[in-house]
Amino acid sequence: MASVTKLPSGAYRVQIRRKGRYASETFLRRDDAHRWARQAETRVDQGLAPTSMSVSSLQTFGDLIDLHITDMCEVGKPPRRSKAATLTTLKRNLGKEKIGHLDRQKLIDYGKMRAEQGAGPVTLSVDIGVIKMIITHAAAVHGLDISPEPVDLARVALKRLGLIGKGTERDRRPTTDELNRLFRCFDDNERLTLPMTRIVKFAVASAMRLDEICRVEWTDLDIDRRMLMIRDRKDPRNKTGNDQRIPLFAATGFDSWALVTEQAKELGHARGRIFPYNSRSVGSAFRRACVEVSVKDLHFHDLRHEGTSRLFEAGFAIEQVSLVTGHKDWKMLRRYTHIRPEALHRLDASRGSSPLGDLAAE
């Protein structure tokens, strides 16, 4: 039975004790207190936990997004850049939708609208996945009476319509000529303040992501062992505390240790970040140079692909390459084994004389 008590402050405290469950909330208005009490008793009769006042007042999908962000920040896991961008997009497009109105058809319509805006199958798949995560979080953590089933049905429909699917794996690798054209473009640009040639060479040499390159600090460098610590490396299962030490060497054709040494001389000190530049500025400079020298369809992230493939071409095994790239799943790493056929000559030479060479000698 619910009891409603008026407090000296003028607010109303409602308490329910029903079937061994107890819950209490405080409201400014008596009507809100009685309404919550009725809803709470109904949920207990249904075998569910009473929802808190903060949750029962949620009205829109945007409210659910805010609730999720607040909860994750409280446990020290705030959304990172890519997830935050997805949440912003969802709140802009679906934030005003009433929670109960977000059904299968609404989500299918949303998927079609995003596809018309240019969102690809992978992007839309991420959107739908995050929508399900938001709804599941509200139901599991706060006991909100909302089911993720419409999201699952919408995903099936969008997949059948070809709007959701796996992306095409990129296998774009820059040629030596393309890299040299980019280097000349960077070096000849007197207005360019970023050491782009050094950054690009380091990206290939280390197989690091752009944000990692612009984030590592001199204190992360082990001079004696020529090792570099990359902190909080990207990992779908563990985004925080995923630190990894990688070797700085010249196995890919560019010497990452020499490039770091060169960077120290250029800066004149070894404090703060090794490459103290904005990653977006670096990306913009790279794209401008590609346009200027007619290097088509090359992304900065392709340099990580290039560095990884060069490690395989140098003869490293997949478990050894993972110590540089940070891949925990070797199956994911296999897609980087785009070895150029001509590299087989070098691999064969490293093993000694080939059977064909012996045959020619005969």
Disulfide bonds with the S-S distance in Angstrom:
none
